[in-house]
Amino acid sequence: MLVRDSHKYAQGQLWMPFLPEELFQPDPELAKIAAILDDPATLEPFVERYFKAAAEAGLKNSGRPTVPLRTFAAMVLLKFMYDLPYRELCAQVKDRISWRVFCHIPITAKVPDYSTICKLVHRFGPEAVEEMNIAVLAHLAGKKKLKTRKLKVDTTVTESNIAYPTDTGLLYQGVRKLGHLVKKLQKKGLAKVESFVDHTRKAKKLLREATRSLRERTGEAGNRLRSVLVGLAALAEDTVRQTEEVLHRVEESLAQDGKRVKEAILQEVTVFQETLTRVTTQVWQRLAGEKIADRVVSLFDREARPIAKGKAGKPVEFGYKTVVATNEQGLVLHHEVYIGNPADEEVFVPAVLAAQEKTGKVFGEVAADRGMYSAENEAVLKGLGINHVCIPKRGKKDEARRAYERQAWFRRLCRFRAACEAEISRLKRRFGLGRVRTRGYHRVKTWVGWSFLAYNLVVAAGL
């Protein structure tokens, strides 16, 4: 059970006056962030969400207390501010007295386990983090430190934590994973061992043959690679067919014997079976020379998609598209994570509207890159009362358009928009936005939300 109020570190021990005072003082940046976290309104979204969920589940506020909300939020922020793994985070908090002070953990108290922090992050989800981000912006607005005159919008790719996808690799992973899951069901006595043939070893041999064929780079090697793909696809189809039979027998066994099994295991088998079926279909489409729409690139992060942003070093990235809207101070007023690669011009206006809704202000100037241009987008924003809309037009421009884009305010906003590239680079290098160390759309949104929240608090500390 989480508790509302955290322990205050100031309840010292007899030996504390003999230690240097600097040990108990966090650095100025953390001290300013701690002042924002100590505002009761900042953590209210977590309080409301937790106790509402507990009330719906019929739980009482009793039992063994675990992590105070203030401690939980501070520890997760430290993780994203310094891009630390959960284990390293807990070890650093344990060793650093100043971080204990920031997290409100007494020197004699035990630091929460890394698994507890990780589970709570996923339990609260992206909604609570988004509400806390809005609360931080409201806190800054109450202190008259939030500027809402200008807005810049850009998009980037948040890479998923997966290996480079290949058809042979995906087929092999699917065959191996389904074989492992069926063995788990067999250990529970829910399916006969003789009824399922595990093709993992045969699929591994084919995968090695595909690797050798790729090294040769000859016409004959290409033909061998094609035959390997056909063989792996056949093994995957047979594995899916056998898994369907196993699930049917499991359902009969549960109905007759009255045995109980965790729903998560059966759901996992079903999900991997459906995903492997999609991958197999993709392989047959590729061999037939057909175009593949909405391509699956991972069995374990099924919502991740290939996204081409035109980069020279990375022609195609695999993950999620993220929209970022920041003000003139560099604060992220709105962000959104999309599955796939929607057109930039489609996500531009919703981002501006969402930023205005969160701040309660109408921006005077809005800037974006040429990928978000359309005459309709310009007309919509001007209809909202935005005086200056800076979006360079794509393609050929007539004389009137060239004169429009040569105006002083337009060129000034173009320079203003360029700062978004540096802000996104900083988010990726320091705050973990470059590669998400979790999988699944819901968890990715949670990770990205914490990344932007930590970034906003660091920027707010420097205002």
C-alpha angles and dihedrals in degrees: 000000000000119000126219100224124051127217116268113235094211093083091098134191127240092259097052097088089061093062124080112270091228090071091068098045119088118215117276094260093054090044091057091046090049089055090057092047091050089062104102092219092061095064095034094100090060092045094050095044094048098047092041090054090046092051092049090051091050094244122151126219092256138099134066112337117227124175125005112230093237090053093046094051093046093050094049090048090053089052093056096037091058098026094238130163115243093253093049090046093057091045092052093048089049093053101039117072092193090057089049088055091050091050094043092239113147117231090245095048126094119252112240115259117259092238091057092053091047093051093048091051091056092040095058092044130191096305095068092046091050091050090049090051089054089049090053090051089049090050090054091046090052089054089048091241099117118095119201105173099103134032132189124194129199139157133226140172121255103205119225122233096253137114121253103288122239128171093238092048094049093048092049092048091050094050092047095046096048090048090052093049093049089052088055089055090047091054088057090055094246099120135029117254094221093056097067127062113202110216096188096111093047091047090050091054090051090049090054090049090052090053091052091048092053091054093055096054095197133130092253090050089054091055091049090050090053091052090048090053090050091050094048092047090052091050090049092051091049091049091052091049092050091047090055089054091048092051090049091053091046090055090050091047093051092048095048103037098032091230121163126225132173112267090221093068095052091044091051091051091050094048094049090046092054092045093050089050089055092048091050090050089051091053093052090048091051093049089050091051094245125146114255117221123199093006119207111226101177138033092208099043100039097173094056114108138186111263124190113204097167097251117158094219095041112028090174128025125191119222138050136328114242125197117207125194116186135175129226091279093057094250115145105237095177140005134176133189117215131194110233126356112302115184115272091233090058096055097041102081094042089054092053092046092049092049090051091048093052094048099034090226136112110229119232095209133024127187133188139156126268093265089073096051124123131138089237092055091052092048093048094051093046088050088057090060098261107147101199122036113181113194116139112227120244123231128005117359128204123224093265092054092047090052090048092054093046092064116118095241092050093052090045091054090048089059090045091054092052089070088070089073091058092047092052090047090053091048091053097044100044111014102047099251094124098071123010113222094210137062136232129053095261093050092043090055089051092050093048091048092054090046092056092042092054090047092050092050092050090050091046091052089058097049 
